[in-house]
Amino acid sequence: MDYREYGQGILKEYEQVFERQDQESLRRFIDTVKKYQRIFCIGVGREGMMTRAFAMRLMHMGKEVHWIWDDTTPHIGEGDLLIATLGDGRIGHIDYVCRRAKEAGAFIYVVTGSPSGDTAKNVADDVFFIPAAVYRGTDPVVPSFQPMGNLFEQCLLITFDIIVMMIVDETPDLTFEKMSHNHRNIE
């Protein structure tokens, strides 16, 4: 395959994922994100990078956002939301963090490509399933010719970006211009 063939193949996979995306699940996730002012996020590897990008946009929207692994992250408890990205649904140390956060009273939202995973089934208060091929996933999803979890990771980033745009569209006093005022100004 050449560059264009790879690109066309990837775009076809995206289209299949977005067509299969459950709109009720998407809506529940959006409504939950809108409801909480204090949000904690966790993820690892490439999924973590996509989740960090989402955390940044949540901060731009005016949310108080914390990344679990940062030394400056405060306590979590009642009235807080934890968004945990677990592509295959069974990442041990993320499961551990989710269990501790739940014990502290936080609402646990698992974003995954494998909702049959232990954390989604046994810990999450709700699950946002993105039906894209994920590394070591076991659930029926859109298959991919790409390596490992590429499709899930790419769709995670795009879906999170779409969610931000939808929230801005639905929030009368929030605009991209207002969000830009929260952008770091010391670069």
N, C-alpha and C positions, 0 to 999 in steps of 0.2 A: 504494500500500500504506500501511496505517497501522502504528502501533507494534506492535500484536499480530501482525499478519501478518508483519512483518519478523522478529519474535521466533520465531514458529512456523517460518518458513522456515529460519532459522539453526539451530534445534534439530533439524530434519529433516536438515540437512547434517551436524551433529555425529553424529547417530545413524548415518548412512551411513559416516562416517569410522571411528567406533569399531567398527562391524561388520566393516569391511574390514581393520582393523589386524591385521597378521600377529602372532600370539601368540608364535611362536618368536623372531622378531626382537625383540619386546618383552622376552622372557625373557633373551635374550643381553645386551641393553642393561642390564637390571636387574642381572644377575649381574656384569657388568663394573664397573658403578658400585659395587657392594658390595665388589668385590675391591680397589679402589684407595683408598688413604687420602689421597693428594695428587692433587687434580684441578684442572685449568686449564680455563677456559671462554672461548669467543669467539663472538661473533655481532654483527650490526649491525642498525640500524633497529629496527623493531618486533620482529623475531625476536630481536634482541639483548636487548631488554627482557624478553622471555619467558625467555630463557636466563639473564639476570641473576637473575630471580626464582628459577629452579631452583638457581643457584649459592648463593643465600642459604639456601635450604632444605637444601642439602647441608652448608653450614656449620653450620646448626642441628642437623644430625644428627651433628656432631662431625668432619666431614671437614676437612682443610686445603684450602681452596679459594682460587683466585686468578683474577682477571679479567685477561685478557691485556693490556688497554689501560691498566691501573693502573700508576702509576709504582713502586709497592711490590711489583710482581710479581717473584718471584725466577726463577732459571734453571729450565729444564725439562729433564728427561732420563729415563734408564732408571728404571722403577718409577713413572712418572707417567702420568696419563691426560689427554688433551686432548679435550674435547667441543666440537666445532665445529658450529654451526648454520649451514647454507647452504641456505636454502629452495629456490633454483633450481639449486643444485649447482655454481655457477660464479661465485663472488665472488672476484675477483683477489687482493685483499690477504689474505683469509682463507686462500685456497689457499697463498699465500706463507708465512704463519705455520704452516700445517699441514706444509708441506714442511720448514721449518726445525726444527719440533718433532720430526718423524720422524727427521731427520738426527741430532738430539740423543738419540734413543732412546726417546721417548715413544710410548705407544700412542695412535693417532689414531682417534677415533670421530666420524663425520660423521652428523649428524641432518639429514634433508632431505625435501623433497617431490618431489625429482627425482634419483633415484639414478643416472641416466645422466650426471649432471654430471661434469666432469673430476676434481674433488677426490674425489668418492665412488669413482669408477672407478680413479683412478691413485695416490691418496695414502692413503686411509683403510685402516686395519686392519680396520674393520668399519663397517657402515652401518645406521642405524636410519631406516627409511622410514616417514614418516607420510603416508598416501595422501590428502592434502587439497590442493585447488587452491592454487597458489602463484604469485606474481608471476613471470612469464617462465619458468615450469616447462614441461617438455616431455614428462613421463611421464604415463601414464594414472592419473588420480586422481579423487576425488569432485569434480565441478564445483561452482561456486558462483555465486550471483547477486550476491554481495558484491564490492566492488572489490578489485583487485590481490591481495594475499596474505592478506587478512583471515582466510579459513578456516584456512589453514595456521597462521598466527600464534596464533589462538584455540585451535586444537586442540593446538598445541605447549605452550601454558601449561597446559591442562587435562591433557594426557598427562603432562607433567612432574609435576604435582601428584599424579596417580594413582600414578605411579612412586614418589614419596616415601611415599605412604600404604602401598603394597605393601611397600616396604623396611622400614618401621616394623613392619608386620604380621609380617614374616618374621624380624625381629631381636629375640630375646627380651629383651635388656637395653636396648632403645630404645623410648621412649614419647614421645608428643607433649608430655607434661609435662616429661620430661628435655630435649627439644629446646628448650622455652621458656626453659630456664636459659641457653642459648647466645644467646638473643635480645638484641640491643643494649639496654642498660639506661641509656643516657645521652640519651634523647630528651625 
